[in-house]
Amino acid sequence: MRRALGFRDFDWPLLGLVLLLCTVSVFEIYSATMNTKYQGFHQKQLYWILGGIVAMFIISKVDYHKLLDIGYWAYGVCLLSLGAVLVVGQKVLGARRWIRLGPMHFQPSEWVKLVLILCVARYFANLGARELTWKDILKALALVGIPMALVKQQPDLGTALTYFPILVAGLFLGGIKVRQALILTVVAVVAVVGVWTSGIGVKKFQKARLTSFINPDNDPRGTGYQIRQSLIAVGSGGVWGKGAEKGSQTQGDFLPIPHADFIFAALGEEHGFIGAFLVLLLYFVILMRLIQNAQTAADMPGALLVMGVVAVLTFQIAVNVGMVIGFMPVTGIPLPLMSYGGSSVLFTFLALGVVMNVRMRRFVN
């Protein structure tokens, strides 16, 4: 007997955790941008969050199987939009990543993540439970690799890298063999070393940013500046922090873009180890809740969709936090639902809407 769908099947505890994180984000953006040229950005963030909540509820009501059906069509549109960025995109700080739509800026590369989650889930679900062949793996690599290459040309290496965990999650859940995984790993390492040493496809400034985190003091006013200021901010916060609006690095305009890529550093300076730990704990609980939804999914496509979302969010959290504390290179990857940014916020809420979609249909036959 088919059970009627309703918002009673919504994951309200998950939404509550997400809204708590968003509240922290708005207050931290307000504090970090006080008396700076970015003052007032917390209001814009609030509008994006409200818009994201509406989008989440809308997408949760559309059967995710229908979303999977249009996944490849959406993939084609995404490739066209990424191509358009390279041709007519607005150039900001040497990179073409946005298309101007009136007063707004649209960043197609953020939406590609959601489409890739749909396409990868559909691809591996259609393969069924059979063992993956090398042909299957190469097709999956092409599916994700083409948009990665286009985004890298913007150049936006950080966003391009966020597509990779979607592929890894698909291959893992799709049943890749250990031997195949090892061969792919070796080939990937050899390819990366080859590209790095030859310099083909990697710009000089990208190399500098990727290596500056190892020893930022080598170029303290250049490529190492961001990491040095971030480390100073986090370290000076101590256990309890300096208090809201009292961060010398943040309010003193030493910490670059404190409301976006380095918002976790601003949080650490103002609220210390305790504040940073509580936010990370909140992320952990959210991710565990998402994994629980994957485990209770009605079918393989649903589980693949949710785990694709988990893979992207986990990667972004790990890289952003690692970047702030000097364990990862500066790549410009935002902290989900914390960093300021309309495209990033909307993607995250749409992805959560897909998760809610899967959850609401876990008892539907």
C-alpha positions in Angstrom: 0.0 0.0 0.0 1.4 3.4 -1.1 1.9 5.8 1.8 1.0 9.4 1.2 3.9 11.8 1.4 3.9 14.7 3.8 6.3 17.1 5.5 5.8 14.9 8.6 8.4 12.7 6.9 10.8 15.6 6.7 14.0 15.3 8.7 13.2 18.1 11.1 16.1 17.4 13.5 18.5 17.7 10.5 16.9 21.0 9.5 17.2 22.3 13.0 20.9 21.5 13.1 21.4 23.2 9.8 19.5 26.3 10.8 21.6 26.5 14.0 24.7 26.4 11.9 23.3 29.1 9.6 22.5 31.3 12.7 26.2 31.0 13.8 27.2 31.9 10.2 25.1 35.1 10.1 26.3 36.3 13.5 29.9 35.5 12.7 29.7 37.3 9.3 28.2 40.3 11.2 31.0 40.3 13.7 33.9 39.7 11.2 32.7 42.4 8.8 32.0 45.1 11.5 33.6 48.4 10.5 35.0 47.0 7.3 34.0 47.5 3.6 32.1 44.2 3.8 29.8 45.5 6.6 26.2 44.5 6.0 27.0 41.2 4.2 25.4 39.3 7.0 22.0 40.6 5.8 22.7 39.3 2.3 23.7 36.0 3.8 20.4 35.9 5.6 18.5 36.5 2.4 20.4 33.7 0.7 19.6 31.3 3.5 15.9 32.1 3.4 16.0 31.6 -0.4 17.8 28.3 0.1 15.3 27.1 2.6 12.5 27.8 0.1 14.4 26.0 -2.7 15.1 23.0 -0.3 11.4 22.6 0.4 10.5 22.8 -3.3 13.1 20.3 -4.5 12.1 17.9 -1.7 8.6 17.6 -3.2 9.9 16.5 -6.6 10.4 12.7 -6.7 14.1 12.2 -6.9 13.7 9.5 -9.6 12.4 12.3 -11.9 15.5 14.4 -11.0 17.6 11.4 -11.9 15.8 11.1 -15.3 16.7 14.7 -16.2 20.3 14.4 -14.8 22.0 14.0 -18.2 20.1 16.8 -19.8 21.1 19.1 -16.9 24.7 17.8 -17.4 24.6 19.1 -20.9 23.3 22.5 -19.8 26.0 22.7 -17.2 28.7 22.0 -19.8 27.3 24.8 -22.0 27.2 27.2 -19.0 30.8 26.4 -18.1 31.8 27.0 -21.7 29.9 30.3 -21.6 31.8 31.4 -18.5 35.1 31.0 -20.3 33.8 33.2 -23.2 31.6 35.9 -21.7 32.1 35.4 -17.9 33.0 38.4 -15.8 36.6 38.6 -14.9 37.3 39.3 -11.2 40.8 39.2 -9.7 42.2 37.5 -12.8 39.6 34.7 -12.9 36.4 34.2 -15.0 34.0 32.3 -12.7 30.8 34.3 -12.8 28.1 35.3 -15.3 26.4 38.6 -14.6 22.6 38.4 -14.6 21.4 41.9 -13.9 22.4 42.8 -10.3 23.3 39.2 -9.5 26.4 37.1 -10.2 25.8 33.4 -11.2 28.5 30.9 -10.6 27.7 27.8 -12.7 30.5 25.7 -11.2 28.7 25.5 -7.9 25.6 24.1 -9.5 27.6 21.5 -11.4 28.2 19.8 -8.1 24.5 19.0 -7.6 24.1 17.9 -11.3 27.2 15.6 -10.9 25.7 14.1 -7.8 22.6 13.2 -9.8 24.5 11.9 -12.8 27.0 9.8 -10.9 24.1 8.3 -8.8 22.2 7.5 -11.9 25.2 6.1 -13.7 26.2 3.6 -11.0 22.6 2.7 -10.1 22.0 1.7 -13.8 25.0 -0.6 -13.6 23.3 -2.6 -10.9 25.2 -4.8 -8.5 27.6 -6.2 -11.1 31.3 -5.8 -10.9 32.8 -2.7 -12.4 34.8 -3.1 -15.5 37.5 -0.8 -16.6 35.2 0.5 -19.3 32.7 1.5 -16.6 35.4 3.2 -14.6 36.7 5.2 -17.6 33.2 6.4 -18.4 32.7 7.6 -14.8 36.1 9.3 -15.0 35.0 11.1 -18.2 31.7 12.1 -16.7 33.3 13.9 -13.8 36.6 14.8 -15.6 35.1 17.0 -18.4 33.5 19.6 -16.1 36.6 19.5 -13.8 38.8 20.4 -16.8 36.4 23.3 -17.8 36.3 24.7 -14.2 40.1 24.4 -13.9 40.4 26.7 -17.0 38.5 29.5 -15.3 40.9 29.1 -13.3 39.2 27.7 -10.2 41.1 24.7 -9.0 39.4 24.7 -5.6 35.9 24.2 -7.0 37.1 21.7 -9.6 38.6 19.6 -6.8 35.2 19.4 -5.0 33.9 17.3 -7.9 36.5 14.6 -7.2 34.9 13.2 -4.0 31.6 12.7 -5.9 33.4 10.3 -8.2 35.2 8.6 -5.3 31.9 8.0 -3.5 30.3 6.6 -6.7 33.2 4.3 -7.4 33.3 3.0 -3.8 29.5 2.4 -3.5 29.4 1.1 -7.0 31.7 -1.8 -6.1 35.2 -0.9 -7.3 37.7 -3.7 -6.6 40.7 -3.1 -4.4 43.1 -3.9 -7.2 41.3 -1.4 -9.5 41.4 1.3 -6.8 45.1 0.7 -6.2 45.9 1.0 -10.0 43.9 4.2 -10.3 45.7 5.6 -7.3 49.1 4.9 -8.7 48.1 6.3 -12.1 46.7 9.4 -10.5 49.9 10.0 -8.4 52.1 9.5 -11.5 49.9 11.9 -13.5 49.9 14.6 -10.8 53.7 14.4 -10.4 54.1 14.5 -14.2 51.9 17.6 -14.5 53.6 19.3 -11.6 57.1 18.8 -12.8 56.3 19.7 -16.4 54.2 22.7 -15.5 51.6 21.8 -18.1 48.2 22.9 -17.1 49.3 24.4 -13.8 49.8 28.1 -13.5 52.7 29.5 -11.6 50.5 31.3 -9.0 48.6 28.0 -8.4 51.9 26.2 -7.7 52.8 29.0 -5.3 49.5 28.8 -3.4 49.7 25.0 -3.2 53.1 25.0 -1.7 53.1 28.1 0.5 51.3 26.3 3.3 54.3 24.1 3.9 56.5 27.1 4.9 54.5 30.4 4.7 57.4 32.4 6.2 59.3 32.0 2.9 57.0 34.6 1.4 55.3 36.3 4.4 53.9 39.2 2.4 53.1 37.2 -0.8 51.8 33.7 -1.1 52.3 33.0 2.6 50.4 36.0 3.8 46.9 34.5 4.1 48.1 31.4 6.0 50.3 33.4 8.3 47.4 35.7 9.3 45.1 32.8 9.6 47.4 31.0 12.0 48.0 34.1 14.0 44.2 34.6 14.3 43.5 31.0 15.4 46.4 30.9 17.8 45.6 34.2 19.4 42.0 33.1 20.2 43.3 30.7 22.8 40.7 28.5 24.6 37.8 31.0 25.0 38.6 33.5 22.3 38.8 37.3 22.4 35.1 37.9 22.1 32.8 39.0 19.3 34.0 42.0 17.4 37.3 42.0 19.3 39.6 40.1 17.1 42.7 42.1 16.3 43.5 40.1 13.1 39.8 40.0 12.0 38.7 43.6 12.8 42.1 44.9 12.1 41.7 43.9 8.5 44.8 41.6 8.6 42.9 38.4 8.0 41.9 38.3 4.3 38.2 37.8 3.4 37.2 36.9 7.0 33.6 36.5 6.1 34.2 34.0 3.3 37.1 31.5 2.9 38.6 32.3 6.3 35.5 32.6 8.4 36.7 29.6 10.5 39.8 31.6 11.4 37.7 34.6 12.4 35.5 32.2 14.5 38.7 30.8 16.2 40.0 34.2 17.1 36.8 35.5 18.5 35.5 32.4 20.2 38.6 30.3 20.7 39.1 26.6 20.8 35.7 26.0 22.4 33.8 27.9 19.7 35.6 26.2 16.9 35.2 22.7 18.5 31.4 23.3 18.9 31.0 24.2 15.3 33.0 21.1 14.2 30.9 19.0 16.5 27.8 20.5 14.9 29.2 19.5 11.4 29.9 16.0 12.7 26.3 15.5 13.9 24.9 16.8 10.6 27.1 14.5 8.6 26.1 11.5 10.8 22.5 12.4 10.3 23.0 12.5 6.5 24.7 9.1 6.6 21.7 7.7 8.6 19.4 9.0 5.8 21.5 7.2 3.2 21.3 3.9 5.2 17.4 4.2 5.3 17.0 5.1 1.6 14.5 3.0 -0.2 16.8 2.1 -3.1 20.4 2.3 -4.4 19.9 5.5 -6.3 18.7 7.2 -3.2 21.6 6.0 -1.1 24.0 7.1 -3.8 22.5 10.6 -3.9 22.8 11.1 -0.2 26.3 9.8 0.0 27.3 12.1 -2.9 26.1 15.0 -0.8 28.0 13.7 2.2 31.2 13.3 0.1 31.1 16.9 -1.1 30.3 18.4 2.3 33.0 16.3 4.1 35.6 17.3 1.5 34.8 21.0 1.7 34.8 21.0 5.5 38.1 19.1 5.8 39.9 21.2 3.2 38.6 24.6 4.5 39.4 23.9 8.1 42.8 22.3 7.1 43.6 25.4 5.1 42.8 27.7 8.0 45.1 25.8 10.4 47.9 25.4 7.8 47.5 21.7 7.0 46.1 22.3 3.5 46.9 24.8 0.7 44.8 27.8 0.1 42.3 26.7 -2.5 39.3 29.0 -2.1 36.9 26.3 -1.0 34.1 27.7 1.2 33.0 26.3 4.5 29.5 25.0 3.9 26.7 27.2 5.3 29.3 29.2 7.2 31.2 31.1 4.5 29.5 34.0 2.8 28.3 33.3 -0.8 25.0 33.0 -2.5 25.9 30.2 -5.0 27.5 28.1 -2.3 24.6 28.5 0.2 22.0 27.7 -2.5 23.9 24.6 -3.6 24.1 23.3 -0.1 20.4 23.8 0.6 19.4 22.2 -2.8 21.7 19.3 -1.9 19.9 19.0 1.5 16.6 19.2 -0.4 17.7 16.1 -2.3 18.5 14.4 0.9 15.1 15.3 2.3 13.6 14.0 -0.9 15.2 10.6 -0.4 14.2 10.5 3.2 10.5 11.4 2.6 10.2 8.5 0.1 12.0 5.8 2.2 8.7 4.0 2.9 7.1 4.5 -0.6 6.8 1.4 -2.6 
